Each structure stands twice: as structure tokens, then as C-alpha cells.
Amino acid sequence: MTSEQKRPADEPSERSAVVDLAAVEHNVGRLLELARGRTLIAVVKADAYGHGAPQVARAALAAGADVLGTAHVAEALALRAEGITAPVLAWLHTAATDFPEAVRQDVRLGLSGGELDLVLDAARAVGRPAVVHLKFDSGLGRNGATPAQWPELLERVRQAEGQGLLTVEGIFTHLAVADEPSRPETAEQLAALDAAVRAARDAGVDPAMVHAANTPGLLSAADLPDPDTMLLDAVRVGLGLYGLSPFAERTPQEFGLIPAMTLRTRVANVKDVPAGAGVSYGLTYRTEGPTRLALVPLGYADGVPRVATGAPVRIGDRVYPVVGRIAMDQCVVDLSLGRPVGTGSQEQSVRIGDEAVLFGAGEDPSVAEWADAAGSINYEIVTRISPRVPREYVGVEPGSAHGQNRNAQRRGHPGAVTGEEPAADSVEAPGVDGGRGSGRRRRPASWRVPWHRT
Ligand SMILES: *Cc1c(COP(=O)(O)O)cnc(C)c1O
């Protein structure tokens, strides 16, 4: 798909992050295949890694994701405010987290231990049990109960379940080095999780679902001797939804994923300069010979990393490097240093108003190239594209499933507002519904949906 086809209007806007929701749907279908029928928790924290949380959430649900994941309760409540009623799990809290509202609005809570009293207070105040996923620290050293804290947490949780204040729906952990599949620590973490789950069952805490895999875990599971040890009951996938690869040496294409975000603008100025001309603050770049420069009106206020000098910008059929420092609002490419993309021409004249693409899908420069130039990772590049850059959505027809939560209707998810709880056996197996059908899931009617258990 070329960027021209993605453009929503004939006249492209000044600058935008174009988010292709059909790509998100495609990626969800692909991830569901890799997950082999496991529950897919679509991670839409941080405004869906900069792509727009409500839009991505609706697309992911329409394509078959089961659950949404956020870091903060506030992010989960923002999805509710958008009318999204699907199950949501939020896992990073403070003493200032609005636990009562989370319980009231049916937000599942990751529970590490320190917040337990506040969660129990909230359950008492609201008059219904908090639904939690116990977080076990199997080696990442961030959140979650350590093996030493685990027995006491289990005991307190078991008591709270007995008092009707808590329902333990899941146990989960987060992997530290899954993006480096050759390292041994991932298997150690999974073994530690397995022991923690067995200890929980022995202590009378019986979770319906256990989950560990993030995007790199899911994408590398097929290479394991036993993929089940990684896939467990559910996978929590963020980066893959957005069509990006977590591995330094492997592209999204290798996994059948399509990058969803295209960062583009239009050339603001073109000028001829002599040899030795300085470019941008600090004059850190000087032209080798007489050349032509193009001004690209995106800078660090737009979330383009200031340190990413040398990163590629596609204009027409050629890719040019950013030269000199990236400024707040703009950066400069040297048009004498271009290389053709694909079957692109050797010669072209760049004009004011031409489309300039920093990264995207297909033959556009990749997010990975920008990450390399910035000494960062693709996660950070897309997530930090700032609110100054309007998001434009393509790949979705007006009035289609994204306008409402089709998945919630189809799957009979509990209504967050009404509190309706359909019986598990009333959950329909999703059919092959109309529209863009890539990768939509068929499941046996007997498929267990633990989200309806409580
Ligand atoms: C962000 C996050 C994820 C998603 O990670 P990806 O690598 O983007 O798939 C999963 N689980 C937890 C706990 C997270 O914080």
C-alpha cells in the first residue's frame, strides 16, 4: 500500500501521523494466529503507543482481541469514557490511583501487594469484589510480589476472597529479555512463574488465567521446544499491534506484520546553497559541494528525536538523510545525498509542498531506522510523537464497526455500566463477519472465556 493510497483526502494536511487501522486489524489477526487461540490482551497504554487508544482499541476488538491492557487505571477509565465496555486490565498503580472508580467501572487490576489495602477499601466502598490479576516478579525487578513476598500475599488474598472483597482472575509476570531469545533468563522466569502458580493453587487461590508473553515472547514462542510454556492462557501484546518488531535483527515483515503509523509532512522550503554552507544550529554540518537543501517542518516538539541526525526521509522516489541538528520545529535534508527507493528514479526535482515521509510501511523508511539514528528503540519513537502532530485515521469506513464496540456485542462482554454478566455458555463463537476479513478468528463454541467467569 503506498502512502498515496492511505491519504484520507486528496489534499494532504500539513503534517500528521497517519494511523492505518486496517493494518492494526491485520496485525491482530496475525497475532491471534501466533497465539494459537489464547486470549489476546491488546495493550493500548500510552495512548496506544502514540497511535490513539480508543481508535486502536476498537480496531483490535473488532479484529478479535479479547481484552484491553493499560498501565494506569486512568487510561482504562478513559476507554470506558469512550464507551468501550470490553474487559480492561490495568497494572501500575500508586496511592493516588482511583481504585473505587476502577471497581465501579469493572476495570481488572494488576495487584503487586502494596496496593492491596486500598483495593480492599475500594471493594468495600463500592460493594462488589475487585477483580485482580496477581503480579509475580519472576526476575524483572520492577513491580510484582517477589518469591519471598508471595506466600504472604497469597494468604491475604485468599482471606479477602473469602470475605467477598476480591476475585483472583489471573496471575501474571513480565519478561525482561524476551527480545533476546537466546538468553536463558526467559525460561527461568517462566519456570519461576509456574512454581508461583502451583503455590497459589496449593494455597487455595485458583486463577482462571496465567499470562507472561509480551510481543517478543509471543513472536519467539514458536521457536521454543514447548511453545505452551510461553503462551500459557493469554498473551499481552502491545508493539505487535502497531506492526513493529521488537527484535534488533528482524523486520516486521518477517512476522507478517504491517507498521500502522506513517509520520509525514510536506516540504516547507527548497533552496540551492554553495559548497561549505552551514546547516542548522551549531553549524555542525557543512555542505560538501554546491547542493540543494529541503526543509522538513517536523522537529523535537513533534516528538522527532533531536539526536537523530542522519535518519532517513522519503520524498518522492528517493530517501535523503537529515543533516545538521534537528530543531524544535524542523529539520533539513541534503538532496544531493539521496538514494532511490525500490524502482525509484535516479533523478527527481523536489518542490515546496512535496510529501515528506519520515517513517511508515512498505518502501517508506522504517521506525527502526529512526530508532537506530536516535540510539533508541522503535517503542519510544512512535510513543513520543507528540500531540502537536494530528492523528489521521485510515483503513476504516465511516459507520463501520469502529463506531461502536462490535466485539463487545458479538462476544457478549459484560457491560461495564450495566454490570450485565452473561453466562459463559451464552458467549458466541465469533463468525466470519463481513468487512475486511484478514485473519479474523473462528473459535469452537466451547472455547472458554475466563473473562465471563466472575
Ligand atoms: C507494555 C507492557 C506489555 C506490552 O509489551 P510489548 O512488548 O509492547 O508487547 C505487556 N505487559 C506489560 C506488563 C507491559 O507493561
The ligand as an SDF file (V2000), in Angstrom:
LIG
                    3D

 15 15  0  0  0  0  0  0  0  0999 V2000
    3.8330   -2.6590   27.9900 C   0  0  0  0  0  0  0  0  0  0  0  0
    3.5580   -3.9830   28.5600 C   0  0  0  0  0  0  0  0  0  0  0  0
    3.2540   -5.0650   27.7150 C   0  0  0  0  0  0  0  0  0  0  0  0
    3.3290   -5.0000   26.2090 C   0  0  0  0  0  0  0  0  0  0  0  0
    4.6730   -5.1490   25.7930 O   0  0  0  0  0  0  0  0  0  0  0  0
    5.0170   -5.2630   24.2370 P   0  0  0  0  0  0  0  0  0  0  0  0
    6.4490   -5.6360   24.2060 O   0  0  0  0  0  0  0  0  0  0  0  0
    4.7570   -3.9140   23.6420 O   0  0  0  0  0  0  0  0  0  0  0  0
    4.1360   -6.2900   23.6690 O   0  0  0  0  0  0  0  0  0  0  0  0
    2.8800   -6.2650   28.3040 C   0  0  0  0  0  0  0  0  0  0  0  0
    2.8340   -6.4050   29.6480 N   0  0  0  0  0  0  0  0  0  0  0  0
    3.1550   -5.3990   30.4870 C   0  0  0  0  0  0  0  0  0  0  0  0
    3.1040   -5.6210   31.9560 C   0  0  0  0  0  0  0  0  0  0  0  0
    3.5460   -4.1600   29.9770 C   0  0  0  0  0  0  0  0  0  0  0  0
    3.8750   -3.1720   30.8090 O   0  0  0  0  0  0  0  0  0  0  0  0
  1  2  1  0
  2  3  1  0
  2 14  2  0
  3  4  1  0
  3 10  2  0
  4  5  1  0
  5  6  1  0
  6  7  2  0
  6  8  1  0
  6  9  1  0
 10 11  1  0
 11 12  2  0
 12 13  1  0
 12 14  1  0
 14 15  1  0
M  END
$$$$
